[in-house]
Amino acid sequence: MTEKLKRGQKEILNSKLSAVENRYPQRDYEVEITLPEFTCLCPITGYPDFATIHVKYIPDKLIIELKSLKLYINKFRDQEVFHEESVNRILDDLVKVCQPRWMEVVGDFNPRGNVKTVVKAEYKKES
């Protein structure tokens, strides 16, 4: 029997990370986005990992479209990925889509087995 996908599952599956025009490209300003419900799966145990992802960036000509970011982040919930890999992949994908002047992504992972992990990755556009 084939399970029918619900509306939200379809949206996540078909979503694509996107950006929109920055209406103030002449100005350096910082955008801070917090995503408190990040989940992924440990590639060794299969247990879920939970984190808050913090994105800070100085946009150039484009800014991240927030609904597409939400759906993109939700795609991780069924992926087996290490903490370090997830943060670096998020940074790479965001830089690719919006080409900021500067960006930092921080993954603040909930403790598991008495171990807490915070992963920071940074990008700076070459002058």
C-alpha positions in Angstrom: 0.0 0.0 0.0 1.4 3.4 -1.0 1.2 6.1 1.7 -0.1 9.4 0.4 2.0 12.4 1.2 0.4 15.1 3.3 0.5 18.8 2.1 3.4 19.8 4.4 5.4 16.7 3.3 4.9 17.6 -0.4 5.9 21.3 0.3 9.1 20.2 2.0 9.9 17.6 -0.7 9.3 20.0 -3.6 10.9 23.1 -2.0 13.9 24.9 -3.3 16.1 27.3 -1.3 15.7 30.8 -2.8 16.6 34.5 -2.4 14.9 37.8 -3.2 16.2 41.2 -4.1 17.9 43.2 -1.4 16.4 46.7 -1.6 19.3 48.2 0.4 22.4 46.7 -1.3 24.4 50.0 -0.8 24.3 49.5 3.0 26.0 47.0 5.2 23.5 45.6 7.7 23.3 42.4 9.6 20.4 39.9 9.3 20.0 37.3 12.1 17.8 34.3 11.7 17.1 31.7 14.4 15.8 28.3 13.5 15.0 26.6 16.9 13.5 23.3 15.6 16.4 21.8 13.5 16.5 18.0 13.5 18.6 15.4 11.8 19.6 11.8 12.3 22.9 10.5 13.7 24.5 8.6 10.9 25.9 6.1 13.4 23.0 5.3 15.7 20.0 6.6 13.7 18.9 8.5 16.8 17.5 12.1 16.2 19.7 15.1 17.0 18.1 18.4 17.9 19.6 21.9 17.5 19.0 25.6 17.2 20.6 26.9 14.0 21.6 30.6 14.0 22.3 32.3 10.7 23.9 35.8 10.6 24.8 37.5 7.4 25.5 40.8 5.7 23.6 40.7 2.4 24.8 41.9 -0.9 22.3 42.0 -3.8 20.1 39.2 -2.5 18.5 38.2 0.8 17.3 34.7 1.9 13.6 34.1 1.3 12.4 32.9 4.7 9.7 30.4 3.8 12.1 28.6 1.5 14.7 28.5 4.3 12.1 27.0 6.7 11.3 24.2 4.2 15.0 23.7 3.4 15.8 23.2 7.1 12.9 20.8 7.5 14.5 18.5 4.8 17.2 17.6 7.2 14.9 15.8 9.6 15.2 12.5 7.8 18.8 12.8 6.8 21.7 11.0 8.4 24.3 13.7 8.9 27.0 14.6 11.4 26.7 18.0 13.3 29.7 19.4 11.5 28.5 18.3 8.1 25.0 19.8 8.6 26.3 23.2 9.6 28.8 23.4 6.7 26.3 22.2 4.2 23.8 24.8 5.4 26.5 27.5 5.0 27.5 26.3 1.5 23.9 26.2 0.3 23.0 29.6 1.7 26.1 31.2 0.3 25.4 29.7 -3.1 21.8 31.0 -3.2 22.3 34.6 -1.8 26.0 35.4 -2.3 26.3 37.5 0.9 29.2 39.7 1.8 29.7 37.7 5.0 27.8 34.8 6.7 28.1 32.7 9.8 26.1 29.6 10.6 26.1 28.2 14.1 24.6 24.9 15.1 23.9 24.7 18.8 23.0 21.0 19.3 21.2 19.7 22.4 23.3 17.5 24.7 23.1 13.8 24.0 25.0 11.3 26.1 26.4 14.1 28.3 28.0 15.7 25.2 27.1 19.2 23.9 28.3 20.3 20.5 28.3 23.8 19.0 29.6 24.1 15.4 30.4 27.5 13.8 31.2 28.0 10.1 32.0 31.3 8.4 32.2 32.7 4.9 33.6 36.0 3.8 33.4 37.2 0.2 36.7 37.9 -1.4 37.3 41.6 -2.2 
